[in-house]
Amino acid sequence: MNALNLSASSPRPSRTKLPEGADVRLEPAAGQRTGLGTSLLLAALGGLVTETAFPSKSWWPMAFVGVALLLLALRRDSARGALLTGSAFGLGFFLPHLWWANEAVGQPIGWIALSVMEASTVGIFGVVWIWARRAPWVQSRAWLQVLVCSVLWVAVEQLRGRWPFGGFPWGYLAFSQTEGPLLPVASLGGTTLVSGAVVVVGALVALAIDHLRRREVRRAGAALGLAVVPVLAPLLINLDGQEEVGSVRVGVVQGNVPTRGAEAMSQARAVLANHVAGTRQLLDDVAPGELDLVLWPESASDIDPRSDAQAGEAVDAAARSVGAPILLGTQRFLPETRYNDYILWEPGRGSDVSYTKQHPVPFGEYIPYRDLFRRLTSAVDLVTTDMAAGTEMALLPVDVARLGRTVPITTAICFEVAYDELIRESVLAGGELIVIPTNNASFGMTQESTQQLAMSRFRAVEHGRAVVQVSTVGVSGIISPTGELQQSTELFTSAAMIQELPLRTTLTLADRLGGWPAAVVQVAAVVALAAGVLASARGRRRAVRAGGGHDSDGQARDRRRSARPATAPEPTD
């Protein structure tokens, strides 16, 4: 059987001897090679296709197809071309995926800048993939190419999840699979394993497409058969969502805002009044004292009820009316800075417990290098007061009288749902329930809130915890520990939900492994990249020596070209 290969280059000599006449390229033969323009178009199409795997469409198999198109577009063995090709995929994906950023700001510069920055990380993936696959031990083994490709993708995802400005993990491939069979894998290895599995399947689909192009139907079928294995195998994973240490009965209030758009949160007292009214609406279904806890969203009271008497009276009246404590979001202002807090309000007692958001959104909640970016656009001054980051763990202790004990609740505010370590740290510290308070009022009718809800569903399975996403305007949702969406709301409506939620303490394998899968991926990526770069450098030195050792880069390159088989593409940097 011929060896399959994602590499554009012919294999260098290795200890593993390939079958006679083996074809180890996923690149057209000489004279049929795809031009750079075609590669860019194919990659951009792959990005667009991949975006449809995410909400609001959630066509999860399209993630495999999109990755396959990217890898087919990256058959050229040019690092510069790979940078452009990967970036084209990134733009095709991130421009539609982050459209809500344009809606929030009201002008396109922020949306475009964020999309370009994120797209460039896919360009980086293209470059490191081209370099890593030049290692002889990668070129000569198809299974290693699939594995190395997956490792490099996940490593680059993790890079953009941490850098710059604290990172932006939005759009991880893993979050496209909440409607698909790969979701249970989240309980084993979180985003690292699920994103990696998506790339493995996509790489196998790319091999199948290449075989079909060559009319090698049997080999295409074999590649697709292998691709089916990681898709169907998770069906064997048993997810447990039963309560372990009791349950809590919660009321969830989506109060809505008086107007849509950028001015939605400028009427803070009206927004607070809406949530007070929504809390009283819960009494249509329960008597006072029957709820253990009421959940309000981020920015439910942007006027701090701890320091504003009128706001405090309104919140306390709502809590006393239902006979239950309220978790709610507010803003805490200090001279020249502010904090995004999620506080626990006890009826008749007020608040002395809070969590402060650790990951303020750059260019949304604070402006890094404000003076520098003001030279580019005056839009930076729309953020008048920069938000500072909190330092405490995202865990709030809530006394539940019916249980006779304190229940630790994980609370990640808004975009923090995308950050792996933040939620995992809190669950490992004892979190029995996860609450994601969010304010989506600035994003209009875009898919931002449903993208966020998909991440909340992913976190439910990853940590084996019930999750509540509660929004000012929607989408709010109640999610079981197995990822099932039990209740949800519509955008820009007032709504109230009641649900009995299981409390759990068992740690999933993903929790127990912690950051180890990510660390292993990072080390493996460095090793693979170093091996490819060293192999490429050795090949150049051999070519220069064969040509006399004193040639210019162009002359040495010509000699390397003439010394290779006619069908082998030339590595360039």
C-alpha positions as CSV (number, residue, x, y, z in Angstrom):
1,M,0.0,0.0,0.0
2,N,1.3,3.4,-0.9
3,A,2.2,5.7,2.0
4,L,0.0,8.7,2.6
5,N,1.6,12.0,3.3
6,L,0.5,15.6,4.1
7,S,4.0,16.9,3.1
8,A,4.7,18.6,-0.1
9,S,8.3,17.4,-0.1
10,S,9.7,14.1,-1.2
11,P,11.0,12.2,1.8
12,R,14.6,12.4,2.7
13,P,16.4,9.1,3.4
14,S,15.3,7.6,6.7
15,R,15.7,4.3,8.5
16,T,12.1,3.4,7.7
17,K,12.0,2.1,4.1
18,L,8.9,2.9,2.2
19,P,7.2,0.4,-0.2
20,E,8.5,0.4,-3.7
21,G,7.1,3.3,-5.7
22,A,5.4,4.8,-2.7
23,D,3.8,8.2,-3.3
24,V,4.4,10.3,-0.2
25,R,3.0,13.7,-1.4
26,L,-0.3,15.4,-0.9
27,E,0.7,17.8,-3.7
28,P,-0.1,17.6,-7.4
29,A,2.6,16.3,-9.7
30,A,4.9,18.8,-11.4
31,G,3.0,20.9,-13.8
32,Q,-0.2,20.5,-11.9
33,R,0.9,22.3,-8.7
34,T,-1.6,24.7,-7.2
35,G,-0.7,28.4,-7.6
36,L,-0.5,30.7,-4.6
37,G,-3.7,32.5,-5.7
38,T,-5.6,29.2,-5.8
39,S,-4.2,28.2,-2.4
40,L,-5.3,31.5,-0.9
41,L,-8.8,31.1,-2.3
42,L,-9.0,27.5,-1.1
43,A,-7.8,28.5,2.4
44,A,-10.3,31.4,2.6
45,L,-13.1,29.0,1.6
46,G,-11.9,26.6,4.3
47,G,-12.2,29.4,6.9
48,L,-15.7,30.3,5.8
49,V,-16.7,26.6,5.9
50,T,-15.2,26.2,9.4
51,E,-17.2,29.1,10.7
52,T,-20.4,27.4,9.8
53,A,-19.6,24.7,12.4
54,F,-20.1,27.3,15.1
55,P,-23.3,28.9,16.3
56,S,-25.6,30.0,15.1
57,K,-25.5,27.4,12.3
58,S,-23.6,24.7,14.3
59,W,-23.0,22.5,11.3
60,W,-20.3,20.7,13.3
61,P,-19.0,18.4,10.5
62,M,-18.0,21.5,8.6
63,A,-15.0,21.9,11.0
64,F,-13.5,18.8,9.6
65,V,-14.1,19.9,6.0
66,G,-12.7,23.4,6.7
67,V,-9.5,22.0,8.2
68,A,-9.1,19.6,5.3
69,L,-9.3,22.5,2.8
70,L,-6.7,24.5,4.8
71,L,-4.3,21.5,4.7
72,L,-4.9,21.0,1.0
73,A,-4.1,24.7,0.4
74,L,-0.9,24.3,2.4
75,R,0.7,21.7,0.0
76,R,3.1,24.3,-1.3
77,D,6.5,24.0,0.5
78,S,7.0,27.7,1.0
79,A,7.0,29.3,4.5
80,R,6.1,32.7,3.1
81,G,3.3,31.2,1.1
82,A,2.1,29.3,4.2
83,L,2.0,32.5,6.2
84,L,-0.3,34.1,3.6
85,T,-2.3,30.9,3.1
86,G,-2.9,30.4,6.8
87,S,-3.8,34.0,7.3
88,A,-6.3,33.8,4.4
89,F,-8.0,30.9,6.2
90,G,-8.0,33.0,9.4
91,L,-9.6,35.9,7.8
92,G,-12.2,33.7,6.2
93,F,-13.0,32.4,9.6
94,F,-12.6,35.3,12.0
95,L,-14.2,38.1,10.0
96,P,-17.6,36.5,10.1
97,H,-17.1,34.8,13.4
98,L,-16.3,38.1,15.2
99,W,-18.8,40.2,13.3
100,W,-20.4,41.0,16.7
101,A,-17.3,43.2,17.5
102,N,-18.4,45.6,14.8
103,E,-21.9,45.7,16.2
104,A,-20.5,46.5,19.7
105,V,-18.2,49.3,18.7
106,G,-20.4,50.8,15.9
107,Q,-17.4,51.2,13.5
108,P,-15.4,48.5,11.7
109,I,-11.9,49.3,12.8
110,G,-12.0,47.2,16.0
111,W,-13.7,44.2,14.3
112,I,-11.1,44.3,11.5
113,A,-8.1,44.8,13.8
114,L,-9.2,41.9,16.1
115,S,-9.9,39.6,13.1
116,V,-6.6,40.4,11.5
117,M,-4.7,39.8,14.7
118,E,-6.4,36.4,15.3
119,A,-6.0,35.4,11.6
120,S,-2.3,36.0,11.8
121,T,-2.1,33.1,14.3
122,V,-3.4,30.7,11.7
123,G,-0.6,32.1,9.4
124,I,1.8,31.2,12.2
125,F,0.4,27.6,12.2
126,G,0.9,27.4,8.4
127,V,4.6,28.4,8.8
128,V,5.4,26.0,11.6
129,W,3.6,23.2,9.8
130,I,5.6,23.7,6.7
131,W,8.9,23.7,8.7
132,A,8.0,20.8,11.0
133,R,7.0,18.5,8.2
134,R,10.4,18.8,6.6
135,A,11.9,16.4,9.2
136,P,12.6,13.0,7.6
137,W,10.8,11.1,10.3
138,V,7.7,13.2,9.7
139,Q,7.9,13.1,5.9
140,S,8.1,9.3,5.7
141,R,5.2,8.5,8.1
142,A,1.7,9.5,7.3
143,W,0.4,8.9,10.8
144,L,3.1,11.1,12.3
145,Q,2.1,13.9,9.9
146,V,-1.5,13.7,11.0
147,L,-0.4,13.8,14.7
148,V,2.2,16.5,14.2
149,C,-0.3,18.7,12.3
150,S,-2.8,18.3,15.2
151,V,-0.2,19.0,17.8
152,L,1.0,22.2,16.1
153,W,-2.6,23.5,15.6
154,V,-3.4,23.0,19.3
155,A,-0.1,24.6,20.3
156,V,-0.9,27.7,18.2
157,E,-4.4,27.8,19.6
158,Q,-3.0,27.9,23.1
159,L,-0.6,30.7,22.1
160,R,-3.4,32.9,20.9
161,G,-5.4,32.0,24.1
162,R,-2.6,33.6,26.1
163,W,-1.0,36.3,24.0
164,P,-1.2,39.2,23.4
165,F,-3.0,41.1,26.2
166,G,-3.8,37.9,28.1
167,G,-5.0,36.1,25.0
168,F,-8.3,35.6,23.3
169,P,-9.5,31.9,23.2
170,W,-12.7,32.7,21.2
171,G,-13.1,30.4,18.2
172,Y,-11.2,27.4,19.5
173,L,-12.1,24.4,17.2
174,A,-13.3,22.5,20.3
175,F,-16.2,25.0,20.7
176,S,-17.6,24.0,17.3
177,Q,-18.4,20.5,18.6
178,T,-21.1,21.0,21.2
179,E,-23.8,19.6,18.9
180,G,-21.6,16.7,17.7
181,P,-20.3,13.3,19.0
182,L,-16.9,14.7,20.0
183,L,-18.4,16.7,22.9
184,P,-17.9,13.9,25.5
185,V,-14.2,14.0,24.8
186,A,-14.1,17.3,26.7
187,S,-14.4,15.3,29.9
188,L,-11.1,13.6,29.1
189,G,-8.9,16.4,27.9
190,G,-10.8,19.6,27.5
191,T,-10.2,22.0,24.6
192,T,-6.7,20.5,24.0
193,L,-8.0,17.0,23.1
194,V,-11.2,18.1,21.3
195,S,-9.5,20.6,19.1
196,G,-6.7,18.1,18.4
197,A,-9.3,15.4,17.4
198,V,-11.0,17.9,15.0
199,V,-7.6,18.4,13.2
200,V,-6.9,14.7,13.1
201,V,-10.2,14.1,11.4
202,G,-9.7,17.0,9.1
203,A,-6.2,15.8,8.1
204,L,-7.6,12.4,7.3
205,V,-10.4,14.0,5.2
206,A,-7.7,15.9,3.3
207,L,-5.9,12.7,2.5
208,A,-9.1,11.1,1.3
209,I,-9.8,14.1,-1.0
210,D,-6.3,13.9,-2.4
211,H,-6.8,10.2,-3.2
212,L,-10.2,10.9,-4.8
213,R,-8.5,13.5,-7.0
214,R,-6.1,10.8,-8.1
215,R,-9.0,8.4,-8.6
216,E,-7.6,6.1,-5.8
217,V,-11.0,5.2,-4.5
218,R,-10.0,2.4,-2.2
219,R,-7.3,4.4,-0.5
220,A,-9.8,7.3,-0.1
221,G,-12.2,5.0,1.6
222,A,-9.5,3.8,3.9
223,A,-8.6,7.3,5.0
224,L,-12.3,8.2,5.5
225,G,-12.7,4.9,7.5
226,L,-9.9,6.0,9.8
227,A,-11.5,9.5,10.1
228,V,-14.7,7.9,11.3
229,V,-13.0,6.3,14.3
230,P,-12.4,9.4,16.4
231,V,-15.9,10.7,15.6
232,L,-17.7,7.6,16.7
233,A,-15.5,6.4,19.5
234,P,-16.7,9.1,21.9
235,L,-20.1,7.5,21.8
236,L,-18.7,4.9,24.2
237,I,-17.9,7.6,26.8
238,N,-20.5,7.5,29.7
239,L,-21.2,11.0,31.1
240,D,-22.7,11.1,34.6
241,G,-24.9,14.1,35.5
242,Q,-26.5,12.8,38.7
243,E,-26.4,14.9,41.9
244,E,-23.8,13.8,44.4
245,V,-24.1,16.3,47.3
246,G,-27.6,17.5,47.0
247,S,-29.2,20.0,44.7
248,V,-30.1,23.7,44.6
249,R,-33.3,25.2,43.3
250,V,-32.4,28.4,41.4
251,G,-34.3,31.2,39.8
252,V,-32.6,32.8,36.7
253,V,-33.6,36.3,35.8
254,Q,-33.0,37.9,32.4
255,G,-34.3,41.4,32.9
256,N,-33.7,42.9,29.4
257,V,-32.7,46.5,28.7
258,P,-34.8,49.5,27.8
259,T,-33.2,50.0,24.4
260,R,-30.8,48.1,22.0
261,G,-27.4,49.2,20.8
262,A,-24.5,51.2,22.3
263,E,-26.9,53.1,24.6
264,A,-28.4,49.9,26.1
265,M,-26.5,50.1,29.4
266,S,-26.6,53.9,29.8
267,Q,-29.9,53.6,31.6
268,A,-28.5,51.6,34.6
269,R,-31.4,52.3,37.0
270,A,-33.9,51.1,34.3
271,V,-31.9,47.9,33.8
272,L,-31.9,47.3,37.6
273,A,-35.6,47.9,37.8
274,N,-36.1,45.3,35.0
275,H,-34.2,42.7,37.1
276,V,-36.2,43.5,40.2
277,A,-39.4,43.0,38.3
278,G,-38.1,39.8,36.8
279,T,-37.3,38.5,40.3
280,R,-40.8,39.2,41.4
281,Q,-42.1,37.4,38.3
282,L,-40.5,34.2,39.8
283,L,-43.3,34.3,42.5
284,D,-45.8,33.3,39.8
285,D,-44.3,29.8,40.1
286,V,-42.9,29.6,43.6
287,A,-43.7,30.9,47.1
288,P,-41.2,33.1,49.0
289,G,-38.5,30.9,50.5
290,E,-38.8,28.0,48.0
291,L,-35.8,29.1,46.0
292,D,-32.2,28.6,47.3
293,L,-30.6,31.2,45.1
294,V,-31.5,33.8,42.4
295,L,-29.1,34.5,39.6
296,W,-28.8,37.9,37.9
297,P,-26.4,38.6,35.0
298,E,-23.3,40.7,34.7
299,S,-24.2,44.5,34.8
300,A,-27.6,43.8,36.2
301,S,-26.9,46.8,38.4
302,D,-24.1,48.9,37.0
303,I,-24.8,51.3,39.9
304,D,-23.1,49.6,42.8
305,P,-25.7,48.7,45.4
306,R,-23.0,48.5,48.0
307,S,-22.4,52.2,47.8
308,D,-25.6,53.6,46.3
309,A,-28.5,53.5,48.8
310,Q,-31.2,53.6,46.2
311,A,-29.8,50.7,44.3
312,G,-29.1,48.8,47.5
313,E,-32.7,49.2,48.6
314,A,-34.0,47.9,45.2
315,V,-31.8,44.8,45.3
316,D,-32.6,44.1,48.9
317,A,-36.4,44.4,48.2
318,A,-36.1,41.9,45.4
319,A,-34.1,39.5,47.6
320,R,-36.6,39.8,50.5
321,S,-39.6,39.3,48.1
322,V,-38.4,35.8,47.1
323,G,-36.7,35.0,50.4
324,A,-33.4,34.1,48.8
325,P,-29.9,35.5,48.2
326,I,-29.1,37.0,44.8
327,L,-25.9,36.8,42.8
328,L,-25.6,39.9,40.6
329,G,-23.1,41.8,38.5
330,T,-22.1,45.4,39.2
331,Q,-19.4,47.9,38.6
332,R,-17.1,49.2,41.3
333,F,-15.5,52.6,40.5
334,L,-12.3,53.9,42.1
335,P,-10.3,57.0,41.0
336,E,-9.1,56.4,37.5
337,T,-10.2,52.8,37.3
338,R,-13.1,50.4,37.8
339,Y,-13.7,46.7,38.5
340,N,-16.3,44.3,37.2
341,D,-17.7,42.5,40.3
342,Y,-20.1,39.6,40.8
343,I,-21.5,39.9,44.3
344,L,-23.6,37.9,46.7
345,W,-26.5,39.9,48.2
346,E,-28.2,38.4,51.3
347,P,-31.7,39.7,52.0
348,G,-31.6,42.1,54.9
349,R,-27.8,41.9,55.2
350,G,-26.4,43.2,52.0
351,S,-23.1,42.1,50.4
352,D,-19.7,41.2,51.8
353,V,-18.7,38.5,49.3
354,S,-17.7,39.1,45.7
355,Y,-15.6,38.0,42.8
356,T,-13.8,40.4,40.5
357,K,-13.3,39.6,36.8
358,Q,-9.7,38.5,36.1
359,H,-9.7,38.9,32.3
360,P,-11.1,42.3,31.3
361,V,-11.5,42.5,27.6
362,P,-8.8,44.5,25.8
363,F,-10.3,47.3,23.7
364,G,-13.7,46.6,25.1
365,E,-13.2,47.1,28.9
366,Y,-9.8,48.7,28.9
367,I,-7.4,50.2,26.3
368,P,-3.9,48.9,26.3
369,Y,-1.3,51.5,25.2
370,R,-4.1,54.0,24.9
371,D,-1.9,56.9,23.7
372,L,-0.5,54.7,20.9
373,F,-3.8,53.5,19.7
374,R,-5.4,56.9,19.9
375,R,-3.1,57.9,17.0
376,L,-4.9,55.3,14.9
377,T,-8.5,55.9,16.0
378,S,-10.5,58.1,18.4
379,A,-12.7,55.1,19.1
380,V,-10.4,54.2,22.0
381,D,-12.0,57.0,24.0
382,L,-15.4,55.3,23.9
383,V,-13.9,53.4,26.9
384,T,-13.7,56.3,29.2
385,T,-12.4,54.4,32.3
386,D,-10.2,51.4,32.1
387,M,-11.2,48.3,33.9
388,A,-8.6,46.6,36.2
389,A,-8.2,42.9,36.7
390,G,-9.1,41.0,39.8
391,T,-6.7,38.6,41.4
392,E,-8.9,36.3,43.5
393,M,-10.2,32.9,42.4
394,A,-13.6,32.7,40.6
395,L,-15.3,31.0,43.5
396,L,-18.1,32.3,45.7
397,P,-19.3,30.6,48.9
398,V,-23.1,30.6,49.2
399,D,-24.9,29.5,52.3
400,V,-27.9,27.3,51.4
401,A,-30.2,27.0,54.4
402,R,-32.1,24.0,53.1
403,L,-28.8,22.0,52.8
404,G,-27.4,23.4,56.0
405,R,-24.1,24.1,54.5
406,T,-22.1,26.4,52.2
407,V,-22.1,25.6,48.5
408,P,-19.0,26.8,46.6
409,I,-20.0,28.2,43.2
410,T,-17.7,28.8,40.3
411,T,-18.4,32.2,38.7
412,A,-16.7,33.2,35.5
413,I,-17.8,36.5,34.1
414,C,-18.8,36.8,30.4
415,F,-15.8,36.2,28.1
416,E,-14.0,34.3,30.9
417,V,-16.0,31.2,29.9
418,A,-13.4,30.9,27.1
419,Y,-10.4,30.6,29.5
420,D,-9.5,27.0,30.4
421,E,-7.4,27.6,33.5
422,L,-9.7,30.0,35.2
423,I,-12.7,27.7,35.4
424,R,-10.6,24.6,36.1
425,E,-8.8,26.2,39.0
426,S,-12.1,27.1,40.6
427,V,-13.6,23.6,40.1
428,L,-10.5,22.0,41.5
429,A,-10.9,24.3,44.6
430,G,-14.4,22.8,45.2
431,G,-16.8,24.5,42.8
432,E,-20.0,22.4,42.7
433,L,-21.9,24.5,40.2
434,I,-20.8,26.9,37.5
435,V,-22.5,30.3,36.8
436,I,-21.6,32.4,33.8
437,P,-23.1,35.9,34.2
438,T,-22.8,37.9,31.0
439,N,-24.0,41.1,29.5
440,N,-24.7,40.8,25.7
441,A,-26.6,44.0,25.2
442,S,-24.0,45.6,23.0
443,F,-23.9,42.8,20.5
444,G,-27.4,43.2,19.1
445,M,-28.9,40.2,17.3
446,T,-25.5,38.7,16.3
447,Q,-24.4,35.2,17.2
448,E,-22.1,36.3,20.0
449,S,-24.4,35.1,22.8
450,T,-25.0,31.7,21.1
451,Q,-21.3,31.3,20.6
452,Q,-20.9,31.9,24.3
453,L,-23.7,29.5,25.2
454,A,-21.8,26.8,23.2
455,M,-18.7,27.4,25.4
456,S,-20.9,27.1,28.5
457,R,-22.1,23.7,27.3
458,F,-18.6,22.6,26.6
459,R,-17.5,23.6,30.2
460,A,-20.4,21.6,31.6
461,V,-19.1,18.4,30.1
462,E,-15.5,19.2,30.6
463,H,-16.0,19.7,34.4
464,G,-19.1,17.5,35.0
465,R,-21.0,20.4,36.5
466,A,-24.4,22.0,35.9
467,V,-23.9,25.4,34.2
468,V,-26.1,28.5,34.2
469,Q,-25.4,31.2,31.6
470,V,-27.5,34.3,32.7
471,S,-27.5,37.3,30.4
472,T,-29.1,40.8,30.6
473,V,-30.7,40.3,27.2
474,G,-30.1,36.7,26.2
475,V,-29.3,34.1,25.4
476,S,-29.6,32.7,28.9
477,G,-29.5,28.9,29.4
478,I,-29.5,26.2,31.9
479,I,-27.3,23.3,31.1
480,S,-27.0,19.8,32.7
481,P,-23.6,18.3,33.6
482,T,-23.8,16.2,30.4
483,G,-24.1,19.3,28.2
484,E,-27.8,19.1,27.6
485,L,-29.5,22.5,27.2
486,Q,-32.5,22.2,29.5
487,Q,-33.9,25.7,29.2
488,S,-33.0,28.8,27.2
489,T,-34.3,32.2,26.4
490,E,-34.6,34.4,23.3
491,L,-32.6,37.6,22.6
492,F,-33.9,40.9,23.9
493,T,-36.8,39.5,25.9
494,S,-37.6,39.6,29.6
495,A,-37.6,36.0,31.0
496,A,-37.4,34.1,34.2
497,M,-36.5,30.4,34.6
498,I,-36.6,28.0,37.6
499,Q,-34.6,24.8,37.7
500,E,-33.4,22.2,40.3
501,L,-29.7,21.8,39.6
502,P,-27.5,18.9,40.8
503,L,-24.4,19.6,42.9
504,R,-21.4,17.5,42.1
505,T,-17.9,17.1,43.5
506,T,-16.4,14.3,41.3
507,L,-13.5,15.5,39.1
508,T,-13.4,14.6,35.5
509,L,-10.2,13.2,33.9
510,A,-9.8,16.6,32.3
511,D,-9.8,18.3,35.7
512,R,-7.4,15.7,37.2
513,L,-5.0,16.1,34.3
514,G,-5.1,19.8,34.7
515,G,-2.6,21.6,32.4
516,W,-0.6,18.5,31.6
517,P,-2.2,17.8,28.2
518,A,-1.5,21.4,27.1
519,A,2.1,21.2,28.4
520,V,2.7,17.9,26.6
521,V,1.4,19.5,23.4
522,Q,3.7,22.5,23.8
523,V,6.8,20.4,24.3
524,A,5.9,18.1,21.4
525,A,5.3,21.1,19.1
526,V,8.7,22.6,20.0
527,V,10.4,19.2,19.3
528,A,8.6,18.7,16.0
529,L,9.4,22.3,14.9
530,A,13.1,22.1,15.9
531,A,13.5,18.8,14.1
532,G,12.0,20.2,10.9
533,V,14.1,23.4,11.0
534,L,17.3,21.4,11.7
535,A,16.6,19.0,8.9
536,S,16.0,21.9,6.5
537,A,19.2,23.6,7.6
538,R,21.2,20.4,7.1
539,G,19.7,20.0,3.6
540,R,20.8,23.5,2.7
541,R,24.3,23.0,3.9
542,R,24.6,19.8,1.9
543,A,23.4,21.6,-1.2
544,V,25.8,24.4,-0.7
545,R,28.7,22.0,-0.2
546,A,27.7,20.1,-3.3
547,G,27.7,23.4,-5.3
548,G,31.0,24.6,-4.0
549,G,30.0,26.3,-0.8
550,H,30.4,29.9,-1.9
551,D,27.3,30.6,-3.9
552,S,24.7,33.2,-3.2
553,D,21.4,32.1,-1.8
554,G,19.9,32.1,-5.3
555,Q,22.6,30.1,-6.8
556,A,22.6,27.5,-4.0
557,R,18.8,27.3,-4.4
558,D,19.2,26.6,-8.1
559,R,21.7,23.8,-7.4
560,R,19.4,22.3,-4.8
561,R,16.6,22.4,-7.3
562,S,18.7,20.6,-9.9
563,A,19.9,18.0,-7.4
564,R,16.3,17.0,-6.5
565,P,13.8,14.8,-8.4
566,A,11.8,16.9,-10.8
567,T,8.6,16.3,-8.9
568,A,10.0,17.5,-5.5
569,P,9.0,21.0,-4.6
570,E,11.6,23.3,-3.2
571,P,11.6,24.4,0.4
572,T,11.7,28.2,0.8
573,D,11.7,30.4,3.8
